[in-house]
Amino acid sequence: MLSGRRTWSWLRVLIQHLPPESNTMTALRNALTAEELAEQANRGEPERGRWSQSEQLIALLADRLGALHHAYVSTHSQRKQKAPEPIRRPGAKTARSKQAPTQEQNETLFRLINGGAV
């Protein structure tokens, strides 16, 4: 047990909130096996991580560069090109694709609009 008012849970929280580029976090990453690294890469959720201001700015620049490239290619080409997806950021939810309503949902909506009960 740590002496004083500090507890092991306090130390764990302190380590968990270190910046990703800190020496401690780098040492923890370097200690992972290849299998553990692959598992973390597959489970990666950047929107749940912590980014420094520099990382946020780099992501913004990458998004803007992608938008400029898309505009240039769209202007100088006959083919249609899908706009690039922005880089996922911490705290941002992933974009969900909109699904077309089912026939049952359409009928329910039609009844509601026309004053019918569900």
N, C-alpha and C positions, 0 to 999 in steps of 0.2 A: 504494500500500500504506500502511496506517496504520502510524505509528511505534510503537515499543515492542513489547509482547507481544500487542497487539490485532490481530486479523485481520479481513478483510472478512466472513468467515463469522460471527465473533463479533458484528459489527455487525448482520448480517441476523437472527440469532437474537434479539438485543436488540430490534430493531424488531418482529419477529413476536410477541414476548411482551408488547408494550405493551398496556395496557388499551384496549378498544374506544372508550372515550370520550376517549382522550388526543388532544392537538392533532395529533400526527403521524398517527395513524390516521384522524382526521377529515379532515385534508388529503389523505391518500391516497384516501379515499372520495370526497371532493369533486372530485378530479381524474379520476374515472372518467367515461367517456362514457355516454350513455343505454343504448346496446347492452350495454356491459359490466355496468352495473347490472342490466339485465334478465336477463342470463345468470347473474349471481351470485344473483339472486332465485330463478331457476328451479332452480339447483343447491343452494339453501340447505339446510343441515343444522345446525339449532341445537344438536343434541346433540353436535356436534363443536367447537363454539365455546367461548369463555371468557365466563363471566358473572360480574359483580360480585355481591357479597352483596345489594346493593339489587335487582338484576335477579332474583335467586333469590327474594327476598321478594315482589316484585311478581307473579311467576309463581305463587307459592303463594297469594297473595291472589286472583288471578284464578281459580285452580282452586277455591278454597273458595267464592267467589262463584258460580261456575258450579254447584257442587254444591248450594248453598242455593237457587238459582233452580230447579234441577231438582226438588228436594224440594218446593218451594212449588207449582210447576206440577203435579207428579204428585199432590199432595194435593188441590188445588183444581180438578182437571180430570178428565174421563172418559177422555181419550185417553192412550194410552201414549206416553211420550217417552223416547228413548234418553239415557242419562247422558252428559254432555259428556266429551270426551277431555281428559286433562290436557295442559298445555303441555309440549312436548318440552324437555328440559333437557340441558345438556352432560354427557356421560358416561353418559347413559341410552340404552339401546337402544330402538328403536321397537317398539311392540307388534305382534306378528304375529298375524294372525287364524288360528285353528285350523281346519285342514281336516279334513273327515270322512275316515276311512280308506277305502282302496279295497277292493273285494271280495277281491282277492288278499291284501292285508294282513290282512283279517279272517280269511281261511282259514288263513293262516300262523299267526296268533295262536291260532286255535282248535286247530290241530294241536299247537302248543307247550304250550298249557294242558292238553291231554289226553294229554301224554306222547309225542307223535309227534315224529319228527325232521323237520328242515326240509328 
